[in-house]
Amino acid sequence: MNPINEAELSEAIKSANEPLRIVGGGTRQTLGNAVNASTTLSTAGMTGITLLEPAALTLVVRAGTPLVDVQAALDAENLQLPFEPMTHNTLLNTSGRSTIGGVVACNISGSRRIQAGACRDSLIGVRMVDGAGNILKNGGRVMKNVTGYDLVKLMAGSFGTLGVMTELSFKLLPKPATQATVNLHGLNDADGINVLCRALGSPNDVTGVAFANGNAMIRIEGLLKSVDYRVGALKSLFAVHDITVDLNDTATWASIGNVEHLAADDGAIWRVSVKPTDGPKLVQNLRDAHVTLNAVYDWGGGLIYLSLPDDLNLRDHMGGFGGHATLIRGNGGGAPKMQPQNKLVAGIEQGLRAKFDPRGILNTGIMG
């Protein structure tokens, strides 16, 4: 099924008599558990920017529009999506073009999340077709309070299980005039995360804090004089360390966000969300158990991507740490890809799906 507008999409879903797998650009089809569907419904035909108001920092775009096209249009106006979405092409070895609808469906958020919030925090309006074929709208072109179901927030991260998005509205941010990355070299994981936490706790308004291969990276953005001042403050704060500074190094942050450091590794890739100070402890426990691994920390240590042996179930090693582990690539010892939910959350999810997809035909099973 390849609808090119909302009416065709509505009719396609109404007439469906079997489960559907919802696909955008095809770059993340292995994310989530296996979908119980033999028929594919593609949103790739619903493309185009319907509104871009630079003065109002507002974008309205159809869900099938490739992310690269959205970013090119924003670049021309010196604007950006605040949440700095990553792409999975390198990590998952896919060749398609990620769509903006796919980004929202998976709530894909990059390194700037620690300052600007997640994808769902920039999403201010959504049009969608639910599992009964009804066309629904929530939100608009400005932020406002809501009552009842907040579909804007529900749809971000729903993996296509509540409805198929057709049009999305975002708030935008101006692109920074200058970027600088303060690099601290030769640190172990615990010391590196301690540095990142201190940077986040400082008044220097950092927009990215990551650690990989013994290097802590702290990003500062803004006007040149302000960036220079804050870089100087960070150099003073961490004066005992080996420090270098890179200017306008966007490639490094794209690599961190897209997890390119681990793309060539064999085995499984896990995405782990934990309390930042627990991350190095979890990694050290794995190393103490003689597990071969590589780790990339983002969001000040609150997000870890781990490359692990394919026969190891990471969730068996997370006792005492809590947190949330998602299998991004590989077998992971046969573990479900999505973190199993507790009974309360699972019940809420089931109730929402019964409301918006009463026939159970949209991406059935993808979230467990």
C-alpha positions in Angstrom: 0.0 0.0 0.0 1.4 3.4 -1.1 -1.1 6.2 -0.3 -0.1 9.7 -1.5 -2.5 11.7 0.7 -4.5 11.5 3.9 -7.7 10.4 2.2 -6.0 7.5 0.4 -4.4 6.5 3.7 -7.7 6.6 5.5 -9.3 4.4 2.9 -6.4 1.9 2.9 -6.6 1.4 6.6 -10.4 1.1 6.6 -10.3 -1.5 3.9 -7.4 -3.5 5.5 -8.5 -7.0 6.6 -5.1 -8.1 7.9 -2.3 -6.5 10.1 -0.2 -3.8 8.5 3.5 -3.0 8.9 4.0 0.8 8.8 7.2 1.9 7.0 8.6 5.3 6.2 12.0 5.4 4.6 12.9 1.8 5.6 16.0 2.8 7.6 14.8 1.5 11.0 12.9 -1.7 10.1 14.9 -3.8 12.6 14.1 -1.5 15.5 11.6 -3.1 17.9 10.2 -6.6 18.1 9.1 -8.5 15.0 5.9 -7.1 13.5 3.1 -9.6 12.9 2.2 -8.5 9.4 2.7 -9.5 5.8 1.3 -6.4 4.2 3.4 -3.1 4.2 1.8 0.3 4.3 4.3 3.0 3.2 4.1 6.7 4.1 6.9 7.6 1.6 4.4 9.1 -0.9 3.1 11.7 1.5 5.8 14.3 1.2 6.4 18.1 1.2 6.7 21.0 3.6 3.4 22.7 3.8 4.5 25.6 6.0 7.8 27.1 7.0 7.7 30.4 8.9 11.2 31.5 9.9 10.0 34.5 11.9 7.6 32.3 13.9 10.1 29.4 14.2 7.5 27.0 13.0 7.5 24.1 10.5 4.6 22.0 9.2 5.6 19.0 7.1 4.1 15.8 5.8 5.2 12.7 7.5 6.8 10.9 4.6 9.2 13.8 3.8 12.8 12.6 4.0 14.7 14.1 7.0 17.5 15.3 4.8 15.0 17.4 2.8 13.7 18.9 6.0 17.1 19.7 7.2 18.1 21.2 3.8 15.1 23.5 3.9 15.9 24.6 7.5 19.6 25.1 6.6 18.5 27.6 3.9 16.8 29.6 6.6 19.6 29.2 9.2 17.2 27.1 11.4 17.3 23.6 13.0 15.2 21.0 14.7 16.1 21.5 18.4 16.4 17.8 19.2 19.2 17.0 16.7 17.8 13.7 15.3 20.2 10.9 14.6 20.1 8.6 11.7 20.5 4.8 11.9 21.8 4.1 8.4 25.5 3.6 9.5 24.7 1.6 12.6 22.1 -0.6 11.0 23.7 -0.7 7.5 20.6 0.6 5.8 20.5 2.6 2.6 17.1 4.2 2.7 16.3 7.8 3.6 14.9 8.4 7.1 11.5 10.2 7.1 10.4 12.9 9.5 7.5 10.7 10.4 9.8 7.8 11.3 11.8 10.1 13.5 8.7 11.1 15.5 7.3 7.5 15.6 10.6 6.4 17.3 11.1 9.7 19.3 14.6 9.9 17.8 16.6 12.5 19.8 20.3 13.3 19.5 23.0 14.9 21.7 21.2 18.2 22.1 18.4 16.5 24.0 20.1 17.4 27.3 19.4 21.1 26.6 16.5 21.3 24.2 14.5 18.2 25.1 13.4 15.1 23.2 11.7 15.0 19.8 8.3 15.0 21.5 9.2 18.3 23.2 9.5 20.1 19.9 6.4 18.5 18.4 3.5 20.9 18.7 0.9 19.4 16.3 0.0 16.2 14.5 -2.5 14.8 12.0 -3.0 11.1 11.9 -5.2 8.2 10.8 -6.1 5.7 13.5 -6.6 2.0 13.2 -10.2 2.4 12.3 -9.4 4.8 9.4 -10.5 8.0 11.3 -8.6 11.2 10.5 -7.6 12.9 13.8 -5.8 16.2 14.6 -4.3 17.4 17.8 -2.2 20.5 18.6 -1.4 23.2 16.1 1.2 25.7 15.1 1.8 27.1 18.6 2.3 25.5 22.1 -0.8 25.4 24.2 -2.4 23.5 27.1 -4.4 20.4 26.2 -7.2 18.4 27.8 -8.0 14.7 27.2 -5.5 12.6 25.2 -2.4 14.6 24.3 -1.9 12.9 20.9 1.1 15.0 20.1 3.0 13.5 23.0 1.5 10.0 22.6 2.4 9.6 19.0 6.1 10.4 19.6 7.6 7.1 20.5 4.5 5.0 19.7 6.3 3.2 16.9 3.2 3.4 14.7 1.0 1.4 17.1 -1.7 4.1 17.7 -2.0 5.5 14.2 -0.2 6.6 11.1 0.9 10.2 11.1 0.3 12.3 8.0 1.4 15.8 9.0 3.6 17.2 11.8 4.2 20.6 13.3 7.4 21.6 15.0 8.8 24.5 16.9 12.3 25.4 15.6 15.5 27.0 16.9 18.0 29.3 15.1 21.3 27.6 14.2 24.1 28.8 16.5 26.6 31.3 15.1 29.5 29.4 16.6 30.2 26.0 18.1 33.2 24.8 20.2 34.0 21.4 21.6 36.2 21.2 24.7 37.9 17.8 24.7 39.5 16.2 27.8 41.8 13.4 27.0 43.0 10.2 28.6 40.2 9.6 31.1 38.7 6.4 32.4 34.9 5.9 32.2 34.2 7.0 35.8 36.4 10.1 35.6 35.0 11.0 32.2 31.4 10.8 33.3 32.3 12.9 36.4 33.7 15.5 34.1 30.5 15.5 32.0 28.3 15.8 35.1 30.4 18.7 36.4 30.1 20.4 33.0 26.3 20.0 33.1 26.2 21.4 36.6 28.2 24.5 35.6 26.6 27.7 34.4 28.1 27.4 31.0 24.9 26.3 29.1 26.5 23.2 27.4 24.5 21.6 24.5 26.3 18.3 24.2 28.3 16.1 26.6 29.6 12.8 25.5 32.4 10.3 26.3 34.1 7.7 24.0 37.5 6.1 23.7 38.9 7.9 26.8 37.8 11.4 25.7 35.2 13.6 27.3 33.6 16.0 24.9 31.7 19.2 26.0 29.9 21.3 23.4 29.3 25.0 23.7 27.2 27.0 21.2 26.1 30.6 20.6 27.6 33.9 19.7 31.4 34.0 19.3 32.2 36.1 22.4 29.9 34.1 24.6 31.4 30.8 23.3 34.9 32.1 23.9 34.0 33.1 27.5 32.4 29.8 28.3 35.2 27.8 26.8 37.6 29.7 29.0 35.5 29.0 32.0 35.5 25.3 31.2 39.3 25.2 30.7 39.7 26.8 34.1 37.3 24.4 35.7 39.2 21.4 34.3 42.7 22.9 34.3 44.4 19.8 35.6 43.4 17.8 32.5 44.8 17.5 29.0 42.5 19.8 27.0 42.1 20.7 23.4 39.4 22.8 21.7 37.8 22.2 18.3 35.8 24.9 16.6 32.6 24.2 14.5 33.4 20.5 14.6 29.9 19.3 13.5 31.3 15.9 12.2 32.3 14.7 15.6 28.8 15.4 17.0 27.1 13.8 14.0 29.3 10.7 14.6 28.4 10.6 18.3 24.7 11.0 17.6 24.7 8.4 14.8 26.8 6.0 17.0 29.3 5.6 14.2 32.0 4.6 16.7 30.3 1.2 17.1 29.0 0.6 13.6 31.9 -1.7 12.5 31.8 -3.8 15.7 30.6 -7.4 15.5 27.9 -8.6 17.9 24.9 -6.8 19.4 24.4 -3.1 20.0 22.3 -2.1 23.0 20.9 1.3 23.9 20.9 1.8 27.7 19.3 4.6 29.7 20.5 4.8 33.3 21.4 7.3 36.0 24.6 8.9 34.6 26.7 8.0 37.6 25.6 4.3 37.3 26.7 4.0 33.7 30.5 3.5 34.4 29.6 1.1 37.2 27.5 -1.0 34.9 30.2 -1.0 32.3 32.9 -1.9 34.9 30.7 -4.8 36.2 30.6 -6.2 32.6 34.4 -5.8 32.3 34.9 -7.5 35.7 32.9 -10.4 34.3 35.3 -10.5 31.4 32.8 -9.3 28.8 34.3 -7.8 25.7 32.7 -4.5 25.0 32.9 -1.0 23.6 30.9 1.9 25.0 29.8 5.4 23.9 28.2 7.7 26.4 25.9 10.5 25.4 23.6 12.9 27.4 26.2 13.3 30.1 26.3 9.5 30.7 22.5 9.0 30.9 22.5 7.3 27.5 25.0 4.5 26.7 25.4 2.6 23.5 27.1 -0.7 24.2 28.7 -3.2 21.7 28.5 -6.6 23.3 28.8 -10.3 22.3 25.8 -11.4 20.4 25.0 -14.3 22.8 24.8 -12.0 25.9 21.5 -10.7 27.3 22.4 -7.4 28.9 19.3 -7.3 31.0 20.7 -10.3 33.0 23.5 -8.0 34.1 21.5 -4.9 35.1 20.3 -6.0 38.5 20.6 -3.1 41.0 21.0 -0.5 38.4 17.4 -0.2 37.1 17.4 1.7 33.9 16.2 0.7 30.5 17.9 -1.4 27.8 16.8 -1.7 24.2 18.4 -4.1 21.7 19.2 -2.0 18.6 21.1 -4.6 16.5 21.8 -8.3 16.8 20.4 -11.2 18.7 21.3 -10.2 22.3 21.1 -13.7 23.7 17.6 -14.1 22.3 16.3 -11.1 24.4 13.2 -9.2 23.3 14.4 -6.0 21.6 12.1 -3.7 23.6 12.5 -3.4 27.4 9.6 -5.4 29.0 7.2 -3.0 30.7 5.9 -3.3 34.2 2.3 -4.4 34.6 1.0 -0.8 35.2 2.6 0.7 32.1 1.8 -2.3 30.0 -1.9 -2.0 31.0 -1.9 1.7 30.1 -0.4 0.9 26.7 -2.9 -1.9 26.0 -5.7 0.5 26.9 -4.5 3.2 24.5 -4.0 0.7 21.6 -7.5 -0.7 22.2 -8.8 2.9 21.9 -6.9 4.0 18.8 -6.4 0.7 17.0 -9.4 -1.5 18.1 -8.7 -4.1 15.4 -5.1 -4.5 16.4 -3.7 -4.1 12.8 -1.0 -1.4 13.2 2.5 -2.6 13.8 1.2 -5.4 16.0 3.9 -6.7 18.4 6.6 -4.2 17.6 6.6 -2.9 21.2 5.8 -6.2 22.9 
